[in-house]
Amino acid sequence: MADYDCDLFVIGAGSGGVRAARLAAMTGARVVVAEEYRVGGTCVTRGCVPKKLMVYASAFKREFEIARGYGWTDCDPTFDWKTFLINKDQEIARLSGIYTSNLAKAGADILYGTARFLDPHTLEVRGEKATQTVTAAKVLIAAGGRPSLPADVPGIEHVITSEEAFQLPELPKRMVIVGGGYIAVEFACIFHGMGVDVTLVYRGPNLLRGFDEDVRAHLADELRLRGLRVLLSNQHERIEKRADGILISHVTNSLQVESEVVMFATGRDPHVKTLGLDKAGVKLNDKGAIAVDEFSQTNVEHIWAIGDITDRLPLTPVAIREAQAFAETVYHDRPMSFDHADVPTAVFSQPPVGVVGLSEGEARHVHREVDIYMTKFRPMRSGFVGGDERMMMKLIVARASGKIVGCHIVGADAPEMIQMAAIAVKAGLTKAQWDSTCALHPTAAEELVTMHEKYMPAELAAAE
């Protein structure tokens, strides 16, 4: 066997890469991790963690409005963006430090710089001050993804992506956010909640493509109800920057929208361009992601890949579970693959969305005959102060087995509820088993076990 500098070289110190590196190092393997930015990866430094902090910050505006109806006075505070940025950056630095410390405690070494293959077993790490070459018996690629921008929009050089949104020097008065996925929707709600005049522009007929149709329609209605301007079936033709710095978005139908900031959240690409994968012989799939088998192994026997760079299910907990499965397979000789079915997910919009399992369309395609249970209601908390917002819950049942194959919630605390609902869906519980569970009153969650009447759209009911 060749004398390598390390047993495992990990590209990327995000949640997946760090977990795999730690587990491997704790078996006694010599592990080297390369990171081009900060330990913690997208989630901790430029993704879900700082974004969730921004969600919390932006939600207080509505909280203060509700508080007045409950008798609280002097509920007219102002929001200071710079104070939030300072506190947010301190928290991110703390979390990144914990990740770094945990790697060190496990015995892994960290190299800061951009890693690329020179040949299947040799990698170069190019840092700010020095370039190092490392040979590795095994390599795990966990380099994540990066925001993508369309190349065919004149003026695209004036826009920002979600990564720059975390460090805006000033909170703009007006902002245009482009996209209809969870990142665009979340940031639109965040900045709207912070008092920014937000226009959300999406080329599709409705937001959150791939989600259940009832969820998409309900969320769009709720966003408009809360004052968020949503332009569907529209896209940018060009972006003009005036001498005073104002950006003019020229969109479909000769519509013009002025703003201080335009943010594109139109997708993320696997971060493969700088890796030198051709030198290692690693193949990509038709999506431009690294092709892997069920055990996260590439076409090259000693190279694996996990997380967003494989474009299987780009979620932090999924990358962590893929990392655990990798360590079990490679370092404990217990072949393990992660089951990507029935993974719960959330959109931290306002109101938030929680989903696990199949949409109605997917369920009808897979199971053919399904039963739908759906309810919409005014939550007690906001209804007390005359709020018009409504919550939606939907269960999808495979008729032949009686199992719930999809659960969809839009409304306050939906992400918290969906985590528990996911246990039941993953376990394959039937609708009868859900209904046998006693409701906890008064809560919104009790509706999940009290929907006894099958839902039928008004047009079908009229036809009967």
C-alpha positions in Angstrom: 0.0 0.0 0.0 1.3 3.5 -0.9 2.5 5.8 1.9 -0.1 8.6 1.9 0.0 11.8 4.0 -3.5 11.0 5.3 -6.1 8.2 5.4 -9.0 10.5 4.5 -9.0 13.9 2.9 -12.3 15.8 3.2 -13.1 18.7 0.9 -15.4 21.1 2.7 -16.0 21.7 6.4 -19.7 22.1 6.3 -22.1 20.0 8.5 -21.6 16.9 6.4 -17.9 17.2 6.0 -17.3 17.9 9.6 -19.4 15.0 10.8 -17.7 12.5 8.5 -14.2 13.9 9.4 -14.9 13.6 13.1 -16.3 10.1 13.0 -13.4 8.9 10.8 -10.8 10.6 13.0 -12.2 9.0 16.1 -11.5 5.6 14.7 -7.8 6.5 14.6 -7.7 7.5 10.9 -5.4 10.4 9.9 -7.9 13.0 8.6 -7.3 16.3 6.8 -10.1 18.7 6.1 -9.8 21.6 3.6 -12.1 24.6 3.8 -12.0 27.6 1.6 -14.1 30.0 3.8 -15.1 29.2 7.4 -15.7 26.0 9.3 -19.4 25.3 9.5 -20.1 25.6 5.8 -23.2 27.1 4.2 -25.6 26.2 6.9 -23.7 27.7 9.8 -22.1 30.7 8.1 -24.2 31.7 5.0 -27.4 29.6 5.2 -29.9 28.1 7.5 -28.6 29.3 10.9 -28.1 33.1 10.1 -31.3 33.0 8.0 -33.3 31.5 10.9 -31.9 34.3 13.2 -33.2 36.7 10.6 -36.6 35.0 10.6 -36.8 35.5 14.4 -35.8 39.1 14.1 -38.3 39.9 11.3 -41.2 38.2 13.1 -41.2 40.6 16.0 -43.0 43.3 14.0 -46.2 41.1 13.8 -45.7 40.1 17.4 -45.9 43.7 18.5 -49.0 44.2 16.5 -50.7 41.2 18.1 -49.5 42.3 21.6 -51.5 45.5 21.4 -54.7 43.4 21.0 -53.8 41.5 24.2 -53.5 44.7 26.2 -49.8 45.5 25.9 -49.1 49.2 25.4 -46.0 51.0 24.1 -45.5 48.4 21.4 -43.9 50.6 18.8 -40.2 49.8 18.9 -37.8 50.4 15.9 -35.5 47.9 14.3 -31.8 48.5 14.1 -30.2 46.5 11.4 -26.6 47.1 12.4 -27.2 46.0 16.0 -28.7 42.8 14.6 -25.7 42.2 12.3 -23.2 42.6 15.1 -25.1 40.1 17.3 -25.7 37.7 14.4 -22.0 37.7 13.4 -21.0 37.0 17.0 -23.2 34.0 17.2 -22.0 32.7 13.8 -18.4 33.1 15.0 -19.2 31.2 18.2 -20.8 28.3 16.3 -17.9 28.1 13.8 -15.5 28.0 16.7 -17.4 25.0 18.2 -17.2 23.2 14.9 -13.4 24.0 14.6 -12.8 22.8 18.2 -14.7 19.6 17.7 -12.6 18.7 14.7 -9.4 19.4 16.6 -10.6 17.3 19.6 -11.3 14.4 17.2 -7.7 14.7 15.9 -8.4 16.0 12.4 -6.2 18.7 10.8 -7.7 21.7 9.0 -6.2 23.4 6.0 -7.7 26.7 4.9 -7.8 27.2 1.1 -9.3 25.9 -2.1 -8.7 22.2 -2.7 -8.4 20.6 -6.1 -7.3 17.2 -7.4 -3.9 16.9 -9.2 -4.5 13.2 -9.7 -6.9 10.6 -8.1 -4.8 10.5 -4.8 -3.1 13.9 -4.8 -4.7 17.2 -3.9 -3.6 20.8 -3.8 -4.9 23.3 -1.2 -4.3 26.9 -2.3 -4.6 29.3 0.6 -4.0 33.0 0.9 -0.4 32.7 2.0 0.7 29.2 0.9 -0.1 26.2 -1.3 0.2 22.7 0.1 0.0 19.3 -1.6 -1.5 16.3 0.2 -1.8 12.7 -0.8 -4.8 10.7 0.5 -5.8 7.1 0.5 -9.5 8.1 0.5 -11.2 11.3 -0.4 -14.7 12.6 0.6 -16.1 15.5 -1.3 -18.5 17.7 0.7 -18.0 21.0 -1.0 -21.7 21.9 -1.1 -23.4 24.3 -3.5 -23.2 28.0 -4.5 -25.9 30.5 -5.7 -26.3 30.6 -9.5 -27.1 33.6 -11.6 -28.6 33.8 -15.1 -26.1 34.9 -17.7 -28.6 36.3 -20.2 -30.1 39.2 -18.1 -28.5 42.5 -19.0 -27.4 44.3 -15.8 -27.1 41.1 -13.8 -23.8 42.5 -12.4 -25.8 44.9 -10.2 -27.6 42.2 -8.3 -26.7 40.3 -5.1 -27.4 36.7 -4.1 -28.5 35.2 -0.8 -24.9 35.1 0.5 -24.5 38.9 0.2 -28.0 39.4 1.8 -26.5 38.4 5.2 -24.1 41.4 5.2 -25.9 44.3 3.6 -24.3 47.5 5.0 -27.7 49.2 5.2 -31.2 47.9 5.3 -32.8 49.1 2.0 -36.1 50.9 1.8 -37.1 48.9 -1.3 -36.0 45.5 -2.5 -36.8 43.2 -5.4 -36.3 39.5 -4.8 -36.3 37.2 -7.7 -37.3 33.5 -7.4 -40.0 31.3 -6.3 -38.2 28.7 -4.2 -37.8 28.5 -0.5 -34.8 30.8 -0.3 -36.5 33.6 -2.3 -39.8 33.2 -0.3 -38.0 33.2 3.1 -35.9 36.3 2.3 -38.9 38.1 0.9 -40.7 37.5 4.2 -37.6 38.4 6.3 -37.0 41.8 4.7 -40.8 42.5 4.6 -41.0 41.8 8.3 -38.0 44.2 8.9 -40.0 47.0 7.2 -38.6 46.8 3.7 -40.9 47.4 0.8 -40.4 44.0 -0.9 -41.5 42.9 -4.4 -41.2 39.2 -5.1 -40.8 38.4 -8.8 -41.2 34.8 -10.1 -41.5 33.6 -13.6 -43.8 30.6 -12.7 -47.5 30.6 -12.1 -47.1 30.0 -8.4 -44.5 29.9 -5.6 -42.7 26.8 -4.3 -42.6 24.6 -7.4 -42.6 20.9 -6.4 -44.7 21.5 -3.3 -48.4 20.5 -2.9 -50.7 22.7 -5.0 -52.9 23.6 -2.1 -49.9 24.6 -0.1 -48.6 26.8 -2.9 -51.9 28.6 -3.4 -52.6 29.0 0.3 -49.1 30.5 1.0 -49.4 32.9 -1.9 -52.7 34.2 -0.5 -51.3 34.6 3.0 -48.3 36.5 1.7 -50.5 38.9 -0.1 -52.7 39.3 2.9 -49.7 40.4 4.9 -48.9 43.1 2.4 -46.1 41.4 0.4 -46.2 42.3 -3.3 -46.0 39.1 -5.4 -45.6 39.3 -9.2 -46.1 35.8 -10.7 -45.5 34.8 -14.3 -43.0 37.7 -14.5 -39.3 37.7 -15.2 -36.5 40.2 -15.6 -35.8 41.5 -19.1 -33.0 43.8 -17.9 -31.7 45.7 -14.8 -30.8 49.4 -15.1 -28.7 51.3 -12.6 -29.4 55.0 -12.4 -26.8 57.6 -11.6 -28.2 57.9 -8.1 -27.7 54.2 -7.5 -31.4 53.2 -7.8 -31.9 50.0 -9.6 -34.8 49.7 -12.1 -36.1 46.2 -12.7 -37.6 45.9 -16.2 -39.9 42.9 -16.0 -42.5 41.3 -18.2 -45.3 43.5 -19.7 -43.1 46.6 -19.6 -43.5 46.8 -15.8 -40.8 48.7 -14.0 -39.9 48.3 -10.3 -37.5 50.7 -8.5 -35.4 49.5 -5.6 -32.1 50.0 -3.8 -31.3 46.2 -3.9 -32.1 43.4 -6.3 -31.5 39.9 -5.0 -31.6 36.8 -7.2 -32.5 33.5 -5.5 -33.0 31.5 -8.7 -31.2 28.3 -7.7 -27.9 26.8 -6.4 -25.4 24.8 -8.4 -23.1 22.0 -7.0 -19.7 23.5 -6.3 -17.7 21.4 -8.7 -16.0 23.9 -11.0 -12.8 24.4 -9.0 -12.3 20.8 -7.8 -10.3 19.4 -10.8 -12.6 16.4 -10.9 -11.3 15.5 -14.4 -7.9 14.9 -13.0 -9.4 12.3 -10.6 -11.7 10.8 -13.2 -14.9 11.6 -11.1 -18.0 11.6 -13.2 -20.9 14.0 -13.0 -24.6 13.2 -13.6 -27.0 15.0 -16.0 -27.6 17.7 -13.4 -24.0 18.7 -13.2 -23.7 17.1 -9.7 -21.3 14.4 -8.6 -22.8 11.0 -9.5 -22.8 8.6 -6.6 -24.4 5.3 -5.7 -26.6 4.5 -2.7 -23.5 4.4 -0.4 -22.3 7.9 -1.7 -19.5 6.3 -3.6 -18.4 7.8 -6.9 -17.3 5.9 -10.0 -13.7 6.1 -8.5 -13.4 3.4 -5.9 -11.6 5.5 -3.2 -13.7 8.7 -3.7 -17.1 9.5 -2.1 -19.3 12.5 -2.1 -22.1 13.7 0.2 -24.4 16.7 0.7 -25.5 19.4 -1.8 -22.7 18.6 -4.2 -24.6 15.3 -5.1 -27.9 17.2 -5.6 -29.9 14.4 -4.0 -31.7 16.2 -1.2 -30.0 19.5 -0.4 -30.7 19.7 3.4 -28.3 20.0 6.2 -29.6 17.0 8.3 -29.5 14.9 5.2 -25.8 15.7 4.6 -25.2 14.7 8.3 -27.0 11.4 7.9 -25.1 10.7 4.7 -21.9 11.4 6.5 -22.8 9.0 9.3 -23.7 6.3 6.7 -20.3 6.9 5.0 -18.4 6.5 8.3 -20.3 3.3 9.1 -19.7 1.9 5.7 -16.0 2.8 5.3 -14.6 2.8 8.8 -16.7 0.3 10.6 -17.3 -2.2 7.8 -21.1 -1.9 8.3 -22.5 -1.0 4.9 -25.2 1.6 5.4 -27.1 3.9 3.1 -29.5 6.8 4.0 -33.1 6.5 3.0 -34.1 9.8 1.3 -37.8 9.0 1.5 -40.2 10.9 3.9 -37.6 13.4 5.0 -39.4 16.4 6.7 -38.7 19.8 5.4 -39.8 23.4 6.2 -40.0 26.7 4.6 -39.4 29.4 7.2 -41.7 31.9 5.5 -44.3 33.9 7.4 -46.4 31.9 7.8 -44.1 28.9 7.7 -44.6 25.7 5.9 -44.0 22.2 7.1 -44.0 19.1 4.8 -43.3 15.4 4.9 -44.1 12.7 2.4 -45.9 13.1 -0.9 -47.9 15.9 -2.4 -51.4 15.1 -3.6 -50.2 14.9 -7.2 -47.3 12.6 -6.4 -49.5 10.4 -4.3 -52.1 10.0 -7.0 -49.3 9.1 -9.4 -47.8 6.5 -7.0 -50.9 5.1 -5.3 -53.6 6.0 -7.8 -56.5 6.1 -5.3 -56.0 8.4 -2.4 -58.2 10.2 0.1 -57.7 13.8 1.1 -58.3 15.4 4.5 -57.9 19.2 4.6 -58.9 22.0 6.9 -58.4 25.8 7.0 -59.1 27.8 10.1 -58.3 31.0 11.9 -55.7 30.3 14.7 -56.9 31.3 18.2 -53.9 33.5 18.9 -54.3 35.9 15.9 -58.1 35.5 15.6 -58.5 37.0 19.1 -57.1 40.3 17.7 -59.1 40.2 14.5 -56.4 38.8 12.3 -57.5 37.5 8.9 -54.7 34.9 8.5 -55.7 31.3 8.2 -53.9 28.1 8.9 -54.0 25.1 6.5 -53.5 21.4 7.3 -53.7 18.6 4.7 -53.3 14.8 5.1 -53.0 12.5 2.1 -54.0 8.8 2.6 -53.3 5.9 0.3 -56.8 4.3 0.1 -55.6 0.7 -0.3 -53.4 0.6 2.8 -55.0 3.4 4.8 -51.5 4.8 5.5 -50.9 8.6 5.6 -48.3 9.2 2.8 -48.3 13.0 3.0 -48.7 15.7 5.7 -48.7 19.4 4.8 -49.1 22.3 7.2 -49.0 26.1 6.6 -49.2 28.3 9.6 -47.6 29.2 12.9 -45.3 26.5 14.3 -45.7 24.3 11.2 -42.0 23.3 11.2 -42.2 22.2 14.9 -45.3 20.1 14.2 -44.0 18.5 11.0 -41.0 17.0 12.9 -43.3 15.0 15.1 -45.7 14.2 12.2 -42.7 12.9 10.3 -42.2 10.1 12.8 -45.7 8.8 12.2 -45.4 9.1 8.4 -42.0 7.5 8.4 -43.3 4.7 10.6 -46.2 4.1 8.1 -49.0 4.7 10.5 -52.5 4.6 9.2 -55.2 7.4 9.3 -57.1 5.3 11.9 -54.0 5.2 14.1 -53.7 9.0 13.9 -57.4 9.4 14.7 -57.1 7.1 17.7 -54.7 9.6 19.2 -56.5 11.9 21.7 -56.4 15.6 20.7 -54.5 18.1 22.9 -56.8 21.1 23.4 -56.6 24.0 22.8 -53.8 23.8 20.2 -53.6 24.1 16.4 -51.9 20.7 16.2 -55.0 18.9 17.5 -56.5 19.4 14.0 -54.0 16.7 12.8 -56.0 14.1 14.6 -59.5 15.5 14.3 -59.9 15.7 10.5 -62.5 12.9 10.0 -64.4 14.1 6.9 -62.8 13.5 3.5 -62.1 16.7 1.6 -63.8 17.3 -1.7 -63.2 20.5 -3.8 -66.3 22.6 -4.2 -66.5 22.1 -8.0 -66.5 18.3 -7.5 -69.1 18.5 -4.7 -71.4 20.6 -6.9 -71.1 18.1 -9.7 -72.3 15.3 -7.5 
